[in-house]
Amino acid sequence: MVRPRVISVMAGLLLAWAGEAPGQSITAQAGAAATATTVHVPPPALPEVMARDGEGHATMRAVRLTGPIKVDGRLDEAVYTAVKGATDFTQLEPVPWTRATEQTFVWLFYDDDAIYFAARCMDSQPGKSLTTDMRRDSAGVVGGDYVGFILDTLHDRRSGVLINVSPIGGRRDGLVTEEKNFNVDWNGVFESATAPFDGGWVAEIRVPFRTLRYRQGAGQVWGFNVHRVVRWKNEKSFLMPMKGLTAGGALMRLSMAADVVGIEVPPPGKNIEIKPYGVSTLTDVARPTASTKVSGDVGVDAKIGVAEGLTADLTYNTDFAQVEADEQQINLTRFSLFFPEKREFFIENAGLFAFANATGSSSLTPLLFYSRRIGLDGNRIVPLRAGGRLSGRAGRFTLGGLGITTEPANGAPATTFSVLRVQRDILRRSSLGAIVTNRSRAQSGPGSNQAYGADAALAFFTNLTASAYWAQTRTDGETSGAKSYRAQMLYDSDRYGLQAEHLLIGERFSPQVGFVSRPNMRRNFLDARFSPRTKGRRAVRKYWWTGNYDRIASASGRLESRTVHADFESEYHSGDRLGVYYDRHYEFLPAPFRIATGVTLPVGGYAFDNVRASYAFGQQRVVAGTVFVERGSFYSGDKTTIGVSGGRVAISPLLSVSPGVSVNHVTLPQGTFTNRLVTTRVVYTVTPLMFTSALIQYNSASNSLTANVRFRWEYQPGSEMFIVYNEERDPRLGGFPALLNRGIIVKINRLFRF
């Protein structure tokens, strides 16, 4: 268990934060949940709905409906004539902070049960509007034209609900936390409809109040912003002027959102959701011993609104049969690969458990909580017996608590996993936090494992941030060398970027409810970027020059890796992007490294370099994706890589094919080998709530050919039916790849709301 002294220190910190006096300025009051009723700009009188000042602040009025609205994408009710839509959108691309060339008009209405959002999206050339995917939560929904809005219902200027819709009805919704974490796997219950008209298209959305979490009482003030993308000219505009920001993630910057007044929320209900499920499975194993097994099971998930911003999730006999298979990766390093979580129970509100701004897949910063440690032991599934989670916001605190118990299975003993995460808002956009994790049985041996740490994220001005953390782990009473810490500074503006980081991971640092890509290291990293925009009508919109220096030594100080990187990219108005990249590497292998079957590199230091060129076709194209080629030396030999990533062929809005290919040919004194990875995803969408997808993968390194076919139908809001087919073959056996195993799964759940 965690030492009593550590617990007392953390408790003292929490009490100190809780006693901090609220800010007295208007800005500070607007940023705190406890005093968020102050607005910068007095609201306008009807029929006007939006008032602005000269400093980038705005207040919008939500209007109570006196009659029904049909969510059909027509905007033919009288209220749309009687009340003016908010407009005057400002570009962020291609010409920052100028008036949008394609205007958008938006409305916010409400009645006793729901809030309504509507947008009339003007388009001077509607025939050029392009949408390629309407599958719910697909990245393709925002690959073409779309409009998105965000609601900060707690008015903490840090968290909110974000919903995007495309002209053909595609929807992509999720939760935002800390102005940067977007959890797309939150599937809120709401209605939406879109329809074209002669001058553009229309979107209407109805969100029940019970889908949202908000403070109770009169005087509601929410945050609100809208984002519009016209993909044929790659114009990105916002209801609020997002000065000093880049387009990526700007809608999540809730500290710059408009204030919304006038909303009268219903009295609190029970806010209880219960979702039982039933699942049936047929498994056929062909090798090494033929067998067939039929099984079935039932379970239940429940969600309870504990307080205004807190939700409790309970699960019993949890099943993840409907989850899509992992996309395979080629690994030519001696370190572990990161695979993202895909299970809904763990993904929802996952951002609340994030520690030290770690991203896992794009950072060497360790994760103190990595939910794939729960219920998965390597490639083996370990059943979850029961668990619960409490997450959300309470005043200036962000809270996340989780406890899960697994069944003994597949050689893994019954284990209890516990996580507690607390963050305290300070200033306008900064926070302090702490985390504790516990695993009742360590991965090796009968003892337990704990990790605990504290972190700080400080935001200065618009683009400057600083962050730091300290963490320690404990296994069987051993703490020597089991610490980690990092300090980072980041300046990220449209024209310039600068990042500096120092990271240490001790030799015995082992968060066994977390993930460490590279243990025993001390890293110093420096990155600089210059990205000017062009003027006039040139084809290029923006240039990017980037350089960085990355030095990694062991915790004792021995140099193990060093990379000098430089690249040049040009971004075109068409959305295409051309890039040329150069890397100079040094790698020290402290032990023999088996890089492929029959190929092992000896201990020693290696210097090598490579050049990479890529061309990315814009997402608005019928054929999109990135084509790349890489050539250079590699350890004591050389390597050539060619491939396609992020590919997509939009055959129609209903049917798309996403191919991916990567071929690595490596020649070394110790041997020559070629790794091939081919993936193809085919998606057929009947409606935004019904689709079939197939993921087919071939990996020469593991000699596997796999197929994962999923049918998903949301037959009513929040209730789903899944049919999943899995198959694995070995290309080495037989003329046609021989069958190893296959299975079919049928799962149905039903949402009940009280």
C-alpha positions in Angstrom: 0.0 0.0 0.0 1.0 3.6 -0.3 2.9 5.0 2.6 0.9 6.8 5.2 3.2 9.9 4.9 2.5 10.1 1.2 -1.3 9.9 1.8 -1.1 12.6 4.5 0.9 14.9 2.2 -1.6 14.4 -0.6 -4.5 15.0 1.7 -2.9 18.2 3.0 -2.4 19.4 -0.6 -6.1 18.8 -1.4 -7.2 20.6 1.7 -5.0 23.6 0.8 -6.4 23.7 -2.7 -10.0 23.5 -1.4 -9.4 26.5 0.9 -8.2 28.8 -1.9 -10.3 31.9 -2.2 -12.1 32.4 -5.5 -10.8 35.1 -7.8 -12.5 38.5 -7.6 -12.1 39.7 -11.2 -14.8 39.2 -13.7 -12.6 36.9 -15.8 -11.7 34.7 -12.8 -15.3 34.4 -11.7 -16.4 33.4 -15.2 -13.8 30.6 -15.2 -14.8 29.0 -11.9 -17.7 26.7 -11.6 -18.7 28.0 -8.2 -19.0 31.6 -9.4 -19.7 31.2 -13.1 -22.8 33.4 -13.4 -20.9 36.5 -14.3 -20.7 37.4 -18.1 -18.5 39.9 -19.9 -21.1 41.4 -22.2 -24.7 42.2 -21.3 -27.1 40.0 -23.4 -29.0 41.6 -26.3 -32.8 42.1 -26.5 -34.8 39.9 -28.9 -34.9 39.4 -31.8 -31.1 39.8 -31.6 -29.5 36.9 -29.9 -25.8 37.8 -29.7 -23.8 40.8 -28.4 -20.1 41.3 -28.8 -17.5 43.7 -27.4 -14.2 44.9 -28.9 -12.1 42.5 -26.9 -13.3 39.2 -28.3 -16.0 38.5 -25.7 -19.6 37.7 -26.6 -22.9 36.8 -24.9 -25.6 34.7 -26.6 -29.2 34.4 -25.6 -30.9 31.0 -25.7 -34.6 31.4 -26.4 -37.5 29.4 -24.9 -39.8 27.7 -27.4 -43.5 28.5 -27.3 -44.3 25.7 -29.8 -42.9 22.4 -31.0 -39.9 22.1 -33.4 -39.6 19.1 -35.6 -36.0 18.0 -36.0 -36.0 17.5 -39.8 -33.4 19.9 -41.2 -35.9 22.3 -42.7 -36.0 25.3 -40.4 -39.5 26.1 -41.5 -41.0 26.9 -38.1 -42.0 30.6 -37.4 -39.4 30.9 -34.6 -36.6 30.9 -37.2 -38.0 34.0 -38.7 -38.9 35.7 -35.4 -35.5 35.2 -33.9 -32.3 36.3 -35.8 -29.5 33.7 -36.0 -26.1 34.5 -34.6 -23.5 35.0 -37.3 -20.4 37.0 -38.2 -18.1 34.0 -38.2 -14.3 34.6 -38.3 -11.8 32.6 -40.3 -8.9 30.8 -38.8 -8.0 29.3 -42.2 -7.0 30.3 -44.8 -6.8 34.0 -43.8 -6.8 34.2 -39.9 -9.1 36.6 -38.2 -10.9 37.8 -41.3 -14.6 37.5 -42.0 -15.7 34.1 -43.3 -16.5 34.1 -47.0 -19.2 31.5 -46.5 -21.5 32.7 -43.7 -23.2 30.5 -41.1 -26.3 31.4 -39.0 -26.9 29.6 -35.7 -29.7 29.4 -33.1 -30.0 28.0 -29.6 -33.5 27.1 -28.3 -34.8 25.1 -25.4 -38.0 23.7 -24.0 -38.8 21.8 -20.8 -36.9 18.7 -21.9 -34.1 19.6 -24.3 -31.9 22.2 -25.9 -31.9 22.7 -29.7 -29.1 23.7 -31.9 -29.7 24.8 -35.5 -27.3 26.0 -38.2 -28.0 27.4 -41.7 -24.7 26.9 -43.6 -24.5 29.1 -46.7 -22.4 27.9 -49.6 -21.8 29.9 -52.8 -21.1 26.6 -54.7 -23.1 23.9 -53.0 -22.4 21.5 -55.8 -18.7 21.3 -54.6 -19.7 20.3 -51.1 -18.0 16.9 -50.4 -18.8 14.4 -47.7 -17.4 10.9 -47.8 -18.5 9.1 -44.7 -21.6 9.2 -42.5 -20.7 6.4 -40.0 -21.1 7.6 -36.5 -17.8 8.8 -34.8 -15.8 8.1 -38.0 -12.9 10.5 -38.7 -14.4 10.7 -42.2 -17.3 12.7 -40.8 -15.0 15.7 -40.3 -13.0 14.9 -43.5 -15.4 16.8 -45.6 -17.9 19.6 -44.9 -19.3 19.8 -41.4 -20.5 22.1 -38.7 -19.7 21.5 -35.0 -20.7 23.1 -31.7 -19.5 22.7 -28.2 -21.5 23.3 -24.9 -19.7 24.1 -21.7 -22.7 23.2 -19.4 -20.8 23.6 -16.1 -19.2 26.9 -17.4 -15.9 25.9 -16.0 -14.2 27.0 -19.3 -12.4 23.6 -19.4 -14.8 20.8 -20.3 -17.8 20.3 -22.5 -19.9 18.3 -25.0 -18.9 18.5 -28.6 -21.1 17.4 -31.5 -20.2 17.5 -35.2 -22.6 16.8 -38.1 -22.0 16.6 -41.8 -24.4 17.5 -44.7 -25.4 13.8 -45.2 -26.2 13.2 -41.6 -22.9 11.8 -40.3 -22.3 12.6 -36.6 -19.2 12.6 -34.4 -19.7 13.4 -30.8 -17.6 13.3 -27.7 -16.5 14.9 -24.4 -13.8 17.5 -24.0 -11.7 17.8 -20.8 -9.0 20.3 -19.9 -9.5 22.1 -23.3 -7.5 19.5 -25.2 -8.6 15.9 -24.5 -11.3 14.8 -26.9 -13.1 11.5 -26.0 -14.9 10.5 -29.2 -16.2 7.2 -27.7 -18.7 9.1 -25.5 -22.0 8.4 -27.3 -24.6 10.8 -26.0 -28.3 10.3 -26.7 -29.5 13.0 -29.1 -31.4 13.5 -32.4 -30.0 15.2 -35.5 -31.2 15.9 -39.0 -29.6 17.6 -42.0 -30.9 18.7 -45.4 -29.7 20.7 -48.4 -31.2 23.8 -49.9 -30.4 26.0 -52.9 -27.8 28.0 -51.1 -26.2 25.4 -48.8 -27.3 23.0 -46.2 -29.0 23.0 -42.8 -28.4 21.1 -39.5 -30.8 20.6 -36.6 -29.9 18.9 -33.3 -32.0 18.1 -30.2 -30.1 17.2 -27.0 -32.2 16.1 -24.0 -31.2 17.8 -20.8 -30.8 14.4 -19.2 -27.9 13.7 -21.6 -26.0 16.7 -20.1 -24.5 17.5 -16.7 -25.0 21.0 -15.4 -25.4 23.0 -12.2 -28.9 23.2 -10.7 -30.8 26.4 -10.1 -31.7 29.6 -11.8 -29.2 32.0 -13.5 -27.7 29.3 -15.8 -24.6 30.5 -17.7 -23.1 28.1 -20.2 -20.2 28.3 -22.7 -20.8 28.0 -26.4 -18.9 28.0 -29.7 -19.4 26.8 -33.3 -17.0 25.6 -35.9 -17.7 25.5 -39.7 -15.6 23.8 -42.4 -16.1 24.4 -46.1 -13.8 21.7 -47.4 -13.8 22.6 -51.1 -12.0 25.8 -50.3 -10.6 24.5 -46.9 -12.1 27.4 -45.1 -12.4 27.0 -41.3 -14.3 29.6 -39.4 -15.6 30.1 -35.8 -18.4 31.9 -34.1 -15.9 33.4 -31.7 -12.6 34.8 -33.1 -9.9 32.3 -32.1 -7.0 34.7 -32.2 -3.5 33.3 -31.8 -4.5 29.7 -32.2 -4.0 27.0 -34.9 -7.1 25.3 -36.4 -6.4 21.9 -34.8 -8.3 21.7 -31.5 -9.4 25.4 -31.5 -13.0 24.5 -30.8 -12.0 22.9 -27.6 -10.5 26.1 -26.3 -13.5 26.8 -24.0 -11.8 29.7 -22.3 -12.5 31.7 -25.5 -16.1 30.5 -25.9 -19.1 32.8 -25.8 -21.3 33.0 -22.7 -24.9 31.7 -23.1 -27.7 33.0 -20.8 -31.4 32.5 -20.6 -31.5 28.8 -20.2 -34.0 27.4 -17.7 -33.1 23.9 -16.8 -35.6 21.3 -15.5 -35.4 20.2 -11.8 -33.0 17.4 -11.2 -34.2 13.9 -12.1 -32.9 10.5 -11.1 -30.4 10.5 -13.9 -30.1 6.7 -13.9 -29.3 4.7 -17.0 -29.3 0.9 -17.0 -28.0 -1.1 -20.0 -28.3 -4.9 -19.8 -26.8 -7.1 -22.5 -26.9 -10.6 -23.8 -24.2 -12.2 -25.9 -23.9 -15.5 -27.7 -20.6 -16.9 -29.2 -19.7 -19.7 -31.6 -16.0 -20.5 -31.8 -14.4 -22.9 -34.2 -10.7 -23.9 -33.7 -9.0 -25.7 -36.5 -5.4 -25.9 -35.2 -3.6 -27.3 -33.4 -6.6 -29.4 -32.3 -10.0 -29.1 -33.9 -12.9 -28.1 -31.5 -16.2 -26.2 -31.6 -17.6 -24.3 -28.7 -21.0 -22.5 -28.2 -21.4 -20.2 -25.2 -23.6 -17.4 -24.0 -23.6 -14.8 -21.2 -25.4 -11.8 -19.8 -24.3 -8.7 -17.9 -25.3 -5.1 -17.1 -23.8 -1.6 -17.0 -25.4 1.2 -15.1 -24.8 5.0 -15.0 -26.0 7.1 -12.1 -25.8 10.9 -11.9 -24.4 11.4 -8.4 -24.1 15.2 -8.4 -24.2 18.1 -10.9 -21.0 17.1 -12.6 -20.3 13.7 -11.2 -21.3 10.3 -12.7 -21.0 6.8 -11.2 -20.6 3.9 -13.7 -21.1 0.4 -12.5 -20.4 -2.8 -14.5 -21.0 -6.5 -13.8 -19.7 -9.3 -15.9 -18.4 -6.9 -18.5 -18.1 -8.1 -22.1 -16.2 -6.4 -24.9 -17.0 -8.8 -27.7 -18.0 -6.0 -30.1 -14.7 -4.1 -29.9 -12.8 -3.8 -33.2 -9.5 -5.6 -33.5 -6.2 -3.7 -33.0 -4.5 -2.4 -36.1 -1.2 -4.2 -36.4 2.1 -2.4 -36.4 5.7 -3.1 -37.6 8.2 -2.8 -34.8 11.9 -2.4 -35.8 12.9 -1.0 -32.4 13.7 -2.8 -29.2 10.9 -1.1 -27.2 7.2 -1.9 -26.6 4.5 -0.6 -29.0 1.6 1.4 -27.8 -1.9 0.2 -28.7 -4.9 2.5 -27.9 -7.8 1.5 -25.7 -11.0 0.6 -27.6 -13.3 -0.7 -24.9 -16.2 1.7 -24.2 -16.2 1.3 -20.4 -12.6 2.5 -20.1 -12.7 5.1 -22.9 -15.6 7.1 -21.5 -14.1 10.0 -19.4 -10.6 8.6 -20.0 -9.3 12.2 -20.2 -10.1 12.7 -16.5 -7.5 10.1 -15.6 -4.7 11.5 -17.9 -1.6 12.3 -15.9 1.2 14.7 -16.9 -0.3 15.4 -20.3 1.0 12.1 -21.5 -0.3 10.9 -24.8 1.3 7.4 -24.9 1.4 6.9 -28.6 3.3 10.0 -29.4 5.4 10.5 -26.3 8.0 8.7 -24.2 6.3 10.1 -21.1 5.1 7.0 -19.1 1.4 6.5 -18.5 0.6 5.9 -14.8 -2.8 4.6 -15.8 -3.1 2.5 -19.0 -6.5 0.7 -19.0 -5.4 -2.1 -21.3 -3.5 -3.5 -18.3 -7.0 -4.4 -17.0 -8.7 -7.5 -18.6 -5.8 -8.2 -21.0 -2.8 -10.3 -20.3 -0.7 -10.1 -23.4 -3.0 -11.4 -26.1 -5.1 -13.3 -23.6 -8.5 -12.0 -22.4 -9.0 -12.0 -18.7 -12.8 -11.7 -17.8 -13.9 -8.7 -15.7 -16.0 -9.7 -12.7 -17.3 -6.3 -11.6 -16.2 -2.7 -11.3 -17.1 0.9 -10.8 -16.0 4.3 -11.7 -16.7 7.8 -10.3 -15.8 10.7 -12.6 -16.6 14.3 -13.4 -16.2 17.7 -11.9 -17.2 19.0 -8.5 -16.6 22.8 -8.3 -13.0 23.4 -9.1 -12.0 19.8 -8.8 -11.8 17.1 -11.5 -12.3 13.7 -10.0 -11.7 10.2 -11.3 -11.9 7.0 -9.3 -11.9 3.5 -10.6 -11.9 0.0 -9.2 -12.1 -3.3 -11.2 -11.8 -6.9 -10.2 -10.8 -9.6 -12.7 -11.6 -13.3 -12.7 -8.8 -15.9 -12.5 -8.4 -17.2 -16.0 -5.7 -18.2 -18.6 -3.1 -18.5 -15.9 -3.7 -15.0 -14.5 -4.8 -14.8 -10.9 -7.8 -12.8 -9.7 -6.6 -9.2 -9.4 -8.1 -5.9 -8.2 -7.1 -2.7 -9.9 -7.6 0.7 -8.3 -7.0 4.3 -9.6 -7.7 7.6 -7.9 -7.1 10.9 -9.9 -7.7 14.4 -8.5 -7.0 17.7 -10.2 -7.6 21.2 -8.8 -8.2 24.2 -11.1 -6.0 27.2 -10.4 -5.9 30.5 -12.2 -7.8 30.6 -15.5 -6.5 27.6 -17.4 -4.0 25.9 -15.0 -4.2 23.0 -12.7 -2.5 20.9 -10.0 -3.1 17.2 -9.6 -2.3 13.9 -8.0 -2.8 10.2 -8.8 -2.5 6.9 -7.0 -2.8 3.5 -8.6 -2.8 0.0 -7.0 -2.6 -3.5 -8.4 -3.3 -6.1 -5.8 -1.1 -8.7 -7.5 2.0 -7.6 -9.3 2.7 -8.9 -12.8 5.6 -11.0 -11.5 5.4 -12.5 -8.0 2.7 -12.5 -5.3 3.2 -9.0 -4.1 1.3 -5.8 -5.0 2.3 -2.7 -7.0 1.5 0.9 -6.4 2.3 4.1 -8.3 1.7 7.7 -7.1 2.6 11.1 -8.4 1.8 14.8 -8.6 1.6 17.0 -11.6 1.1 20.6 -12.6 0.0 22.2 -15.9 0.4 26.0 -16.1 -1.0 28.0 -19.0 0.4 31.5 -19.6 -1.1 33.9 -22.2 -2.7 32.2 -25.2 0.1 29.9 -26.5 2.6 29.3 -23.7 2.4 26.4 -21.3 4.6 24.7 -18.8 4.1 21.3 -17.1 5.9 19.1 -14.7 5.3 15.9 -12.8 7.0 13.7 -10.2 6.1 10.0 -9.8 7.3 6.9 -7.9 6.4 3.2 -7.9 6.6 0.6 -5.2 6.7 -3.2 -5.7 7.3 -5.5 -2.7 8.8 -2.6 -0.7 11.4 -1.7 -3.3 11.7 2.0 -4.2 15.3 2.5 -5.1 15.5 3.8 -8.7 11.7 3.6 -9.0 11.0 7.3 -9.7 10.3 9.4 -12.7 9.9 13.1 -13.4 9.6 15.6 -16.2 9.7 19.3 -16.9 8.4 20.7 -20.2 7.9 24.1 -21.7 5.8 24.6 -24.9 5.2 27.7 -27.0 2.8 26.8 -29.9 1.5 29.6 -32.1 0.4 29.8 -35.7 3.8 31.1 -36.9 6.3 29.9 -34.3 6.7 26.9 -32.1 9.3 26.0 -29.4 9.4 23.0 -27.1 12.0 22.0 -24.4 11.8 18.9 -22.2 13.7 17.0 -19.6 12.5 13.5 -18.7 13.8 10.9 -16.3 12.6 7.3 -15.9 14.4 5.3 -13.2 15.7 1.8 -13.8 13.1 0.2 -11.5 10.2 2.6 -12.3 7.4 0.2 -13.0 3.7 1.4 -12.9 2.0 -1.9 -13.4 -1.4 -0.3 -14.0 0.4 1.9 -16.6 2.7 1.8 -19.6 6.4 2.6 -20.0 7.6 2.5 -23.6 11.3 2.9 -22.8 12.5 2.4 -19.2 15.8 3.5 -17.6 16.3 6.7 -19.5 17.2 10.4 -19.1 16.0 12.5 -22.1 16.7 16.0 -23.2 14.6 17.3 -26.1 14.5 20.6 -28.0 12.3 21.4 -30.9 11.8 24.6 -32.9 9.3 25.4 -35.7 8.8 28.3 -38.1 5.6 28.2 -40.2 4.9 31.4 -42.1 1.8 31.9 -44.3 2.0 33.0 -47.9 0.4 36.1 -49.3 -1.7 36.6 -52.4 -3.1 33.8 -54.5 -0.2 31.4 -54.5 -1.0 27.6 -54.5 0.8 27.2 -51.2 -1.0 28.3 -48.0 1.7 27.7 -45.5 5.3 26.5 -45.1 6.8 24.6 -42.2 10.4 24.4 -41.2 11.1 22.2 -38.1 14.2 21.0 -36.4 14.8 19.1 -33.2 17.5 17.5 -31.1 16.7 14.4 -29.0 19.3 12.9 -26.6 18.5 9.8 -24.5 20.9 8.4 -22.0 20.5 5.7 -19.4 19.5 6.9 -15.9 23.2 6.4 -15.0 24.3 8.7 -17.8 25.4 6.4 -20.7 24.4 7.7 -24.1 22.0 5.3 -25.8 20.2 7.3 -28.5 20.6 10.6 -30.2 18.6 12.0 -33.1 19.0 15.2 -35.1 15.9 15.9 -37.2 15.1 18.5 -39.8 12.1 18.7 -42.1 10.4 21.0 -44.6 6.7 20.9 -45.4 4.4 22.9 -47.6 0.6 23.0 -47.1 -1.5 23.8 -50.2 -4.9 25.5 -50.4 -6.2 22.2 -51.8 -5.5 20.5 -48.5 -2.6 18.5 -49.9 0.8 18.5 -48.0 4.3 17.8 -49.3 7.1 16.9 -46.8 10.8 16.1 -46.9 12.4 14.8 -43.7 16.0 14.0 -42.6 17.2 12.1 -39.5 20.7 11.5 -38.2 20.6 8.7 -35.6 23.0 7.2 -33.1 21.9 4.0 -31.2 23.8 2.0 -28.6 22.7 -1.6 -28.1 23.5 -2.7 -24.5 22.5 -6.2 -25.3 22.1 -8.3 -28.5 19.0 -7.2 -30.4 16.9 -9.8 -32.3 15.4 -7.6 -35.0 14.0 -10.4 -37.1 13.9 -14.2 -37.3 17.4 -15.3 -37.6 18.8 -11.8 -37.6 20.5 -10.5 -34.4 22.5 -7.3 -34.0 25.5 -7.4 -31.7 26.2 -5.1 -28.8 27.7 -1.8 -29.8 27.1 1.8 -31.1 25.6 2.5 -34.5 25.4 5.7 -36.5 23.0 5.9 -39.4 20.8 8.4 -41.3 17.8 8.4 -43.6 15.7 10.7 -45.8 11.9 10.4 -46.1 9.6 12.1 -48.6 5.8 12.1 -48.4 2.8 13.5 -50.1 -0.6 13.7 -48.3 -3.7 14.1 -50.4 -6.4 16.3 -48.7 -9.2 14.6 -46.9 -11.8 16.3 -49.2 -10.6 14.2 -52.1 -12.3 11.1 -53.3 -8.9 9.4 -53.0 -7.0 10.5 -49.9 -4.1 9.3 -47.9 -0.3 9.7 -47.5 2.2 8.1 -49.9 5.7 7.9 -48.5 9.2 6.5 -49.3 12.2 6.3 -47.1 15.8 5.4 -47.8 19.0 5.4 -45.8 21.4 3.5 -43.7 20.1 1.4 -40.8 22.4 0.2 -37.9 25.2 -1.6 -39.8 23.3 -1.9 -43.1 20.6 0.0 -45.0 16.8 0.1 -45.1 14.2 1.1 -47.8 10.6 1.7 -46.8 7.6 2.5 -49.0 4.0 2.6 -48.1 0.6 4.3 -47.9 -1.0 5.4 -44.7 -4.4 6.9 -43.8 -5.6 5.8 -47.2 -9.3 6.2 -48.2 -11.2 5.7 -51.4 -14.7 7.1 -51.1 -16.6 5.1 -53.7 -19.8 6.7 -52.4 -21.0 8.3 -49.2 -22.2 4.8 -48.3 -19.1 2.8 -49.3 -15.5 3.5 -48.6 -12.2 1.5 -48.7 -9.2 2.4 -46.6 -6.1 0.6 -47.7 -2.7 0.7 -45.9 0.6 -0.7 -47.0 4.0 -0.7 -45.4 7.0 -2.6 -46.8 10.4 -2.5 -45.1 13.4 -4.1 -46.8 16.4 -4.3 -44.5 19.9 -5.4 -45.5 22.4 -6.1 -42.7 25.7 -8.0 -42.5 23.8 -10.4 -40.2 21.0 -11.1 -42.7 18.4 -9.6 -45.0 14.7 -9.5 -44.4 11.5 -7.8 -45.6 8.5 -7.0 -43.4 5.2 -6.4 -45.1 2.1 -5.1 -43.4 -1.1 -4.8 -45.5 -4.3 -3.6 -44.0 -7.7 -2.9 -45.6 -10.8 -1.5 -44.0 -14.1 -1.6 -45.9 -17.0 0.3 -44.5 -20.6 0.2 -45.8 -23.0 2.6 -44.1 -26.7 2.1 -44.5 -27.6 5.1 -42.2 -25.5 7.1 -39.8 -26.6 4.6 -37.1 -26.2 1.3 -39.0 -23.0 0.2 -40.7 -20.8 -2.8 -41.5 -17.0 -2.7 -41.4 -14.4 -5.2 -42.2 -10.7 -5.0 -41.2 -8.4 -7.4 -43.0 -4.7 -7.5 -42.1 -1.7 -9.4 -43.3 1.6 -9.2 -41.3 4.6 -11.1 -42.7 6.5 -10.6 -39.4 4.0 -12.7 -37.5 2.8 -14.7 -40.5 -0.8 -13.9 -39.8 -3.8 -13.1 -41.9 -6.7 -11.9 -39.9 -10.2 -10.6 -40.6 -12.6 -8.7 -38.2 -16.1 -8.0 -39.6 -18.5 -5.9 -37.5 -22.2 -5.0 -38.0 -23.4 -2.3 -35.7 -27.0 -1.0 -35.5 -28.2 1.6 -33.0 -31.8 0.5 -33.3 -32.9 3.2 -30.8 -30.9 6.0 -29.1 -28.3 4.3 -26.8 -29.4 0.7 -27.6 -27.3 -1.4 -30.0 -27.0 -4.7 -31.8 -23.6 -6.1 -32.8 -22.8 -9.1 -35.1 -19.0 -9.8 -35.1 -17.1 -12.3 -37.2 -13.4 -13.0 -36.5 -11.0 -15.2 -38.4 -7.3 -16.0 -38.3 -5.2 -17.9 -40.9 -1.6 -18.8 -41.3 -0.2 -18.1 -44.8 2.6 -20.6 -44.3 0.2 -23.6 -44.2 -1.4 -24.9 -47.4 -1.7 -23.3 -50.8 -4.4 -21.0 -49.5 -3.7 -19.6 -46.0 -4.9 -22.4 -43.6 -7.6 -21.7 -41.1 -6.4 -21.4 -37.4 -9.7 -20.3 -35.8 -12.9 -18.4 -36.4 -15.9 -17.2 -34.4 -19.1 -15.3 -34.6 -20.6 -13.2 -31.9 -24.0 -11.7 -31.5 -24.5 -9.1 -28.8 -27.6 -7.0 -28.0 -28.0 -4.3 -25.3 -30.9 -2.1 -24.3 -30.8 1.3 -22.7 -33.3 2.2 -20.0 -33.3 5.8 -18.7 -35.0 6.9 -15.4 
